[in-house]
Amino acid sequence: MYLGSLELDVLLGDVRSLKQKRSAVRPIIAEVRKRFDVSVAEAGHQDLHRRTLLGVAVVAADGEHVRDVLDACERLVAARPDVELLSVRRRLLGPED
């Protein structure tokens, strides 16, 4: 069994309140969750208007599949025109860890 996690530090576009932030982040989370069947949540920067930290987690029997899914999630978020991906951090845990 392999477990992969991805932290995406994201700068949002024209957001001036936490309510607007919620409206911008919710569709991103829903799209990633629906398209890749992964766990995803806002995991940081909740008090900042224009910034969010998204956490993605996936479990699979094959480590290569976990890497492919995390890569696809990263590409999907990075391709959105309304956000800027500031940094990405990933972890992969396998049977030997």
Secondary structure, 3 states (H helix, E strand, C coil): CEEEEEEEEEEECCCCCHHHHHHHHHHHHHHHHHHHCCEEEEEECCCCCCEEEEEEEEEECCHHHHHHHHHHHHHHHHHCCCEEEEEEEEEEECCCC
